[in-house]
């Protein structure tokens, strides 16, 4: 088939495009207003990629157009969609395409409010390093994987499962289309408040996902009250995991013991039968220990890898882009980029740096990019998200899609952050932010935190810091 992806620089879209190419289809794609790392990544993939939407981008003999869900793509008003319909091509979404094409595979879905990209990439990496050619779809770039999407020759398929809706006209959560046999459930806290105003509404698709698991399936679930409350929906076997000793260990608890944080963190993965496996990782933060425990529990419960293969895969895993990447090379003031699309993701990034740099003032450059961070309903998030932070530089919230919800202004967000006792300054341009950060004392650590472009600072700021603070690199 000839498949064109409108909005191909979306993380899931590009992964699906790669899967389809490996499955033998001809693919092409287009997108607008995209930014690194996804824009440069898609440009490197070797299929036709257009930087504007135009009916002329569609290949002759088009069979399927896959339309992304972002508001900026224009939906049915997009000229590529209109042209595809005139030609009689099928117009679909990437979760529908992934669900249809992987039907009949042994699908493992990795879902949760946070941690799913890291866990999916780690699982794929461990399997790949162990010589198990499973397929995968990861919603982020990992330097440890050749690509974000892989078809694979083995029956197993590892899919990052997003709870966000398929499209404005299809309110199903994406992961409900993936036919899971097994599920790794990492977390369950209220997110995407623009789509799920209440926690009950947010929780509902996760309940439905659990009901999709067959009796011979496996649910590997993090020990958490919210997950415990919905676990009754599953009819399959359940294995529980946690970073500390699992209180329900008799039911299959996996946990981390003897955790020692550092440039290389070490811990012991404890099996439900008391067996102990020594592991090490270069990933930062307690949340990544939790991610490793969950992935290890799943792979060993299903006997997909040996303990030695798990240890080698974990030790060699380099993480994923934008999840606590150190961007500077010589600067004594590290610049680290984190992914802050939700409260829990932002908070886990901040806590990781407070843990690994306990004696350094933490300066955060924050962009309230997602609908949740921009919504007035989420203003209480700013009461606690920056606890422990020395100073915040706040970028203005974007305006795309603002009419769909009650959006906070930059002034609203600054006022709320200041009321929480954290000094916060608004900056409108990359130059303004760079000037503010060029007068540091030299003992700080800087965290760039957003799911958006951050005014290009991840690319422009590191060479400035390497020049200004290019003494001995900080530990």
Residue pairs with C-beta under 8 A, 6 or more apart in sequence:
1 20
1 25
1 26
1 63
1 64
2 25
2 26
2 27
2 28
2 59
2 60
2 61
2 62
2 63
2 64
3 17
3 20
3 25
3 26
3 27
3 28
3 63
3 64
3 65
3 66
3 97
4 27
4 28
4 29
4 30
4 57
4 58
4 59
4 62
4 64
4 65
4 66
4 80
4 84
5 13
5 14
5 16
5 17
5 27
5 28
5 29
5 30
5 65
5 66
5 68
5 94
6 29
6 30
6 31
6 53
6 65
6 66
6 67
6 68
6 73
6 78
6 80
6 81
7 13
7 29
7 30
7 31
7 67
7 68
7 69
7 70
7 73
8 14
8 17
8 29
8 30
8 31
8 42
8 49
8 68
9 29
9 31
9 34
9 38
9 39
9 42
10 31
10 38
10 68
10 69
10 70
10 94
11 38
11 117
11 138
11 139
11 140
11 141
11 148
12 94
12 95
12 137
12 139
12 160
12 162
12 174
13 29
13 66
13 68
13 94
14 29
14 38
14 41
14 42
14 45
14 148
14 149
15 137
15 138
15 139
15 147
15 148
15 149
16 66
16 94
16 97
16 98
16 137
16 149
17 27
17 29
17 45
17 47
17 66
17 149
18 45
18 147
18 148
18 149
18 150
19 98
19 101
19 135
19 137
19 149
19 150
19 151
20 27
20 97
20 101
21 27
21 47
22 149
22 150
22 151
23 101
23 151
26 59
27 47
28 47
28 48
28 49
28 50
28 57
28 59
29 42
29 47
29 48
29 49
29 50
30 49
30 50
30 51
30 52
30 53
30 54
30 57
30 80
31 39
31 42
31 49
31 50
31 51
32 51
32 52
32 53
32 72
33 72
34 42
34 51
35 452
35 453
35 456
36 458
36 459
37 141
37 321
37 322
38 141
41 141
41 148
42 49
43 49
45 147
48 57
48 59
50 57
53 73
53 74
53 78
53 79
53 80
54 79
54 80
55 79
55 80
55 82
55 83
57 80
58 65
58 80
58 83
58 84
58 87
58 89
62 84
62 87
62 89
63 89
63 90
64 89
64 90
64 91
64 92
64 97
65 80
65 81
65 84
65 89
65 90
65 91
65 92
66 92
66 93
66 94
66 97
67 73
67 75
67 78
67 81
67 91
67 92
67 93
67 167
68 93
68 94
69 93
69 164
69 165
69 166
69 167
69 168
71 168
71 400
71 401
71 404
72 400
72 401
74 81
75 81
75 167
75 168
76 82
81 91
84 91
85 91
93 166
93 167
93 170
95 162
95 166
95 174
95 175
95 177
95 178
96 166
96 177
98 137
98 159
98 177
98 178
99 177
99 178
99 179
102 135
102 157
102 159
102 178
102 179
103 179
105 135
105 155
105 156
105 157
105 179
106 155
106 156
106 157
106 181
106 182
107 157
107 159
107 178
107 179
107 180
107 181
107 182
108 123
108 156
108 157
108 158
108 159
108 180
108 181
108 182
108 183
108 184
108 298
109 159
109 160
109 161
109 175
109 178
109 180
109 182
109 183
109 184
109 209
110 116
110 119
110 120
110 123
110 158
110 159
110 160
110 161
110 183
110 184
110 186
111 161
111 162
111 163
111 175
111 183
111 184
111 185
111 186
111 206
111 209
112 119
112 184
112 185
112 186
112 187
112 188
112 222
113 163
113 186
113 187
113 188
113 189
113 190
113 191
113 342
113 344
114 186
114 187
114 189
114 287
114 342
114 344
114 345
114 348
115 186
115 187
115 287
115 290
115 291
115 294
116 139
116 160
116 161
116 162
116 186
117 138
117 139
117 140
117 160
117 320
117 323
117 339
118 140
118 283
118 288
118 291
118 319
118 320
118 323
119 184
119 186
119 291
119 294
119 295
120 136
120 137
120 138
120 139
120 158
120 159
120 160
121 138
121 140
121 142
121 144
121 145
121 317
121 319
121 320
122 291
122 292
122 295
122 313
122 314
122 317
123 136
123 158
123 184
123 295
123 298
123 299
124 134
124 136
124 138
124 142
124 145
124 150
124 158
125 142
125 144
125 145
125 313
125 316
125 317
126 295
126 299
126 305
126 309
126 310
126 313
126 314
126 317
127 134
127 136
127 156
127 158
127 299
127 304
127 305
127 313
128 134
128 145
129 309
129 312
129 313
129 316
130 304
130 305
130 306
130 309
130 313
132 154
132 156
132 304
132 305
133 152
133 153
133 154
134 150
134 152
134 154
134 156
134 157
134 158
135 150
135 151
135 152
135 154
135 156
135 157
135 158
136 145
136 149
136 150
136 152
136 157
136 158
136 159
137 148
137 149
137 157
137 158
137 159
137 160
138 145
138 148
138 149
138 160
138 320
139 148
139 160
139 162
140 148
140 320
140 321
140 322
140 323
140 339
141 148
141 320
141 321
142 148
142 317
142 318
142 319
142 320
142 321
143 318
143 319
143 321
144 316
144 317
144 318
144 319
156 304
159 175
159 178
159 180
161 174
161 175
161 178
161 180
161 183
161 209
162 173
162 174
162 175
163 173
163 174
163 175
163 191
163 192
163 202
163 205
163 206
164 173
164 174
164 192
164 195
165 171
165 172
165 173
165 174
165 195
166 172
166 173
166 174
166 177
172 205
173 205
173 208
173 209
175 205
175 209
176 205
176 208
176 209
176 212
179 212
180 209
180 212
180 213
180 217
181 213
181 214
181 216
181 217
181 218
182 213
182 217
182 218
182 219
182 220
182 298
182 302
183 209
183 210
183 213
183 217
183 218
183 219
183 220
183 221
184 220
184 221
184 294
184 295
184 298
185 206
185 210
185 219
185 220
185 221
185 222
185 227
186 222
186 290
186 291
186 294
187 222
187 224
187 227
187 344
188 203
188 206
188 224
188 226
188 227
188 230
189 226
189 343
189 344
190 196
190 198
190 199
190 202
191 202
191 342
191 343
191 344
191 372
192 202
192 342
192 371
192 372
193 371
193 372
193 375
193 377
193 378
194 371
194 372
194 375
194 404
194 405
195 371
196 202
197 377
203 226
203 230
206 230
207 230
207 233
208 233
210 219
210 230
210 231
210 233
210 234
211 233
211 234
211 235
213 219
213 234
213 235
213 236
214 235
214 236
215 235
215 236
216 236
217 234
217 236
217 237
218 236
218 237
218 238
218 239
218 298
218 301
218 302
219 231
219 234
219 236
219 237
219 238
219 239
220 238
220 239
220 240
220 241
220 294
220 297
220 298
220 301
221 227
221 231
221 238
221 239
221 240
221 241
222 240
222 241
222 242
222 290
222 294
223 240
223 241
223 242
223 246
223 247
223 248
223 253
231 238
237 252
238 251
238 252
239 251
239 252
239 253
239 254
239 272
239 297
239 298
239 301
240 246
240 248
240 249
240 251
240 252
240 253
240 254
241 253
241 254
241 255
241 290
241 293
241 294
241 297
242 253
242 254
242 255
242 290
242 293
243 255
243 256
243 259
243 286
243 289
243 290
243 293
244 255
244 256
245 253
245 255
245 257
245 270
246 253
246 254
246 255
247 253
249 255
249 272
252 272
252 301
253 272
254 269
254 270
254 271
254 272
254 293
254 294
254 296
254 297
255 269
255 270
255 293
256 267
256 268
256 269
256 270
256 289
256 290
256 292
256 293
257 267
257 268
257 270
257 276
258 266
258 267
258 268
259 265
259 266
259 267
259 286
259 289
260 266
260 267
261 286
261 355
261 356
262 356
263 282
263 475
264 280
264 281
264 282
265 280
265 281
265 282
265 283
265 284
265 289
266 278
266 279
266 280
267 279
267 280
267 289
268 276
268 277
268 278
268 279
269 276
269 277
269 278
269 279
269 292
269 293
269 296
270 276
270 277
271 277
271 300
277 296
277 307
277 310
277 311
278 311
279 292
279 296
279 310
279 311
279 314
279 315
280 311
280 314
280 315
281 288
281 289
281 292
281 314
281 315
281 317
282 318
282 319
283 291
283 292
283 317
283 319
283 324
284 324
284 352
284 353
284 355
284 356
285 324
285 348
285 349
285 351
285 352
285 355
285 356
286 348
286 351
286 352
286 355
287 348
287 351
287 352
288 319
288 352
292 314
296 310
296 314
299 305
299 310
300 307
300 310
305 313
319 325
322 337
322 338
322 339
322 451
322 458
323 338
323 339
323 349
324 336
324 337
324 338
324 349
324 352
324 353
325 336
325 337
326 334
326 335
326 336
327 335
327 336
327 337
327 448
327 458
327 461
327 462
328 334
328 335
328 462
328 465
328 466
328 473
329 462
329 466
329 473
330 466
330 470
330 471
330 473
331 462
331 465
331 466
331 468
331 469
331 470
331 473
331 474
332 442
332 469
332 470
332 471
332 472
332 473
332 474
333 440
333 442
333 443
333 444
333 445
333 446
333 465
333 469
333 474
334 357
334 445
334 446
334 473
334 474
335 446
335 448
335 461
335 462
335 465
336 353
336 445
336 446
336 447
336 448
337 447
337 448
337 449
337 454
337 458
338 345
338 346
338 349
338 350
338 352
338 447
338 448
338 449
339 345
339 349
339 449
339 450
339 451
340 346
340 349
340 366
340 367
340 369
340 373
340 449
340 450
340 451
341 369
341 370
341 372
341 373
341 451
342 370
342 372
343 372
343 378
343 381
343 385
346 366
346 385
346 449
347 384
347 385
349 447
349 449
350 362
350 364
350 385
350 386
350 387
350 388
350 389
350 447
350 449
351 388
353 362
353 445
353 447
354 362
354 388
357 445
357 474
360 443
360 444
360 445
360 474
361 390
361 391
361 441
361 443
361 444
361 445
362 388
362 389
362 390
362 444
362 445
362 447
363 389
363 390
363 391
363 392
363 393
363 437
363 440
363 444
363 445
363 446
363 447
364 386
364 389
364 391
364 392
364 393
364 446
364 447
364 449
365 392
365 393
365 395
365 427
365 433
365 437
365 446
365 447
365 448
365 449
365 454
365 457
366 386
366 392
366 393
366 394
366 395
366 449
366 450
367 395
367 397
367 449
367 450
367 452
367 453
367 454
367 455
368 374
368 394
368 395
368 397
368 408
368 413
368 450
369 397
369 398
369 450
369 451
369 452
370 451
370 452
371 401
371 404
371 405
372 378
372 381
373 381
373 397
374 397
374 398
374 402
374 405
374 407
374 408
375 405
375 406
375 407
375 408
376 406
376 407
376 408
376 412
377 405
377 406
378 408
379 408
379 412
379 413
379 416
382 413
382 416
382 417
382 420
383 416
383 419
383 420
384 420
386 392
386 417
386 420
386 422
386 424
387 420
387 422
389 422
390 423
390 444
391 422
391 423
391 424
391 425
392 417
392 422
392 423
392 424
392 425
393 424
393 425
393 426
393 427
393 433
393 436
393 437
394 410
394 413
394 414
394 417
394 424
394 425
394 426
394 427
395 426
395 427
395 428
395 433
395 450
395 454
395 455
396 410
396 426
396 428
397 407
397 408
397 409
397 410
397 413
398 452
399 407
410 426
411 426
414 424
414 425
414 426
417 424
418 424
425 436
427 433
427 436
429 455
430 455
430 456
430 457
430 460
430 461
433 455
433 457
433 461
434 457
434 460
434 461
434 464
437 446
437 461
437 464
437 465
438 464
438 468
440 446
440 469
442 469
442 471
445 474
446 461
446 465
448 454
448 457
448 458
448 461
